[in-house]
Amino acid sequence: MVNKMKTVRKIELGFYLMVLNLWSFTLVAQDEDPGFPAEDPGTPAAPIDNWLMPMFVVGVVLVYYIYRRQSTVTP
């Protein structure tokens, strides 16, 4: 009985994820609002571009640290 309930939950979760995914694609596919002007191609890059690589390195170091800490706690 327990295995059947887990299977039903997995199928239900998969169905909800599929519906949400298909629904979000239709929202993204809408036309742009013609009231807004198009971006100027000469616009400078956003300031966040300067922080992409440092944040990537910090993320990799953090993942390594958490993984090492977890592997030493549980043998």
C-alpha positions in Angstrom: 0.0 0.0 0.0 2.8 2.4 0.9 4.6 1.8 -2.5 1.4 2.5 -4.4 0.9 5.8 -2.6 4.5 6.9 -3.3 3.9 6.0 -7.0 0.7 8.0 -7.1 2.4 11.0 -5.4 5.3 10.8 -8.0 2.8 10.7 -10.9 0.8 13.6 -9.4 4.0 15.7 -8.9 5.1 14.9 -12.4 1.7 16.0 -13.8 1.8 19.3 -11.9 5.4 20.0 -13.0 4.4 19.3 -16.7 1.3 21.5 -16.5 3.3 24.3 -14.8 6.1 24.0 -17.4 3.6 24.1 -20.3 1.8 27.0 -18.8 4.9 29.0 -18.3 5.9 28.5 -21.9 2.7 30.1 -23.1 3.3 33.1 -20.8 6.8 33.6 -22.2 5.6 33.3 -25.8 3.5 36.5 -25.6 4.4 39.4 -27.9 6.2 42.4 -26.6 4.3 45.4 -25.6 4.8 47.9 -28.5 4.4 50.8 -26.0 8.0 50.3 -24.7 10.9 51.4 -26.9 13.5 48.9 -28.0 16.8 48.9 -26.1 19.6 50.9 -27.6 22.4 48.6 -28.9 24.9 51.0 -27.5 23.7 50.6 -24.0 26.6 49.6 -21.6 26.6 46.3 -19.9 24.9 46.0 -16.5 27.2 46.4 -13.5 26.4 42.8 -12.4 28.6 41.5 -15.3 31.7 42.5 -13.3 30.6 40.1 -10.5 29.7 37.0 -12.4 33.1 35.2 -12.2 33.8 36.1 -8.6 30.4 34.8 -7.6 30.9 31.6 -9.6 34.2 31.0 -7.8 32.6 31.7 -4.4 29.8 29.3 -5.3 32.2 26.5 -6.2 34.2 27.0 -3.0 31.1 27.0 -0.9 29.8 23.8 -2.5 33.2 22.2 -1.9 33.2 23.3 1.7 29.7 22.1 2.4 30.3 18.8 0.7 33.5 18.2 2.7 31.8 19.2 5.9 28.9 16.8 5.3 31.1 13.9 4.3 33.1 14.2 7.5 30.0 14.3 9.7 28.3 11.2 8.2 30.7 8.4 7.4 
